Structures are given as C-alpha cells and as structure tokens.
Amino acid sequence: MSLSKGHFCFKSDKTIYHIKTNKMKEFMLIIRTQGDHLAELSPEQQQQHVNQVMNYMSGLMNSGKLNSAQPLDMEGVIVSGTAGKFKDGPFNETKEVIAGYFLIKANSLEEAIQVAKDNPVFEVGAGARIEVRPIKVMEGING
C-alpha cells in the first residue's frame, strides 16, 4: 500500500483500488469585537460566557476540529513601516479590536463558517464579527 497526496492505493487480485482520504483543511477564525466585549457584563454573566466558550471549545476538541485558541489582551501596538523605517503606535482609531482567535480544522469553508456562527461571542456583544480565513499551504513552509 502506498500513500500519495491524499490517496491510498492497493492491489488485490489484479484489481487496483484507489481510496481518497478526506484530509481536513486548517482555518483561522479571527474574533473581532467592539472593545472589551466582556467589560459591561456582571461577574456572573462573565462566568456564564466563559462556561459557554469552554463548552464550545470542548465540542470542537471532541470532534477533532480544534488546533488552538487564545483570547488576546486589549493592550498592544501595531508595527508598520517599509525598508527598515518602522513605527509602532496604538491600534486603529476605531473601537474594534481582535479579541482572540481559533485555529480549527474543517472539511470546507462552509463548515468553517458554521463553526464560526456557533461561537458564543455572538451571544454577549453587539458588533462581534469573526473573520474566517483558510490557511494557505505553501511547499517548504507548512506543506
């Protein structure tokens, strides 16, 4: 039996069988909120949200879809520049911030979008958005 780019091939009694494996793709879910989306919640509501997120993550882990996930602190800077001339400064003037990310596996962009739609962030704050981006596979880097 040999493996070649997502296919298994084997020969049995002069018949060659090709079985295509279903390799999941990776997607980055970038969570954007209007400032600290938990700041206006009571401690009890914050704990309830944390429990919802933990249940969401547990479901993703149990289904083999979660690679990693992290919340991000509200502090930070944006570094920009060209040709060795850099400057760092505060985030954009808008209140929108990247609050965290999920690195997931899914069979398709549509499945990744559904995973994003199920995220509990939409239950606590108006203006939450999740950007769903496929991870580009590049030979020599991650492929």
Disulfide bonds with the S-S distance in Angstrom:
none
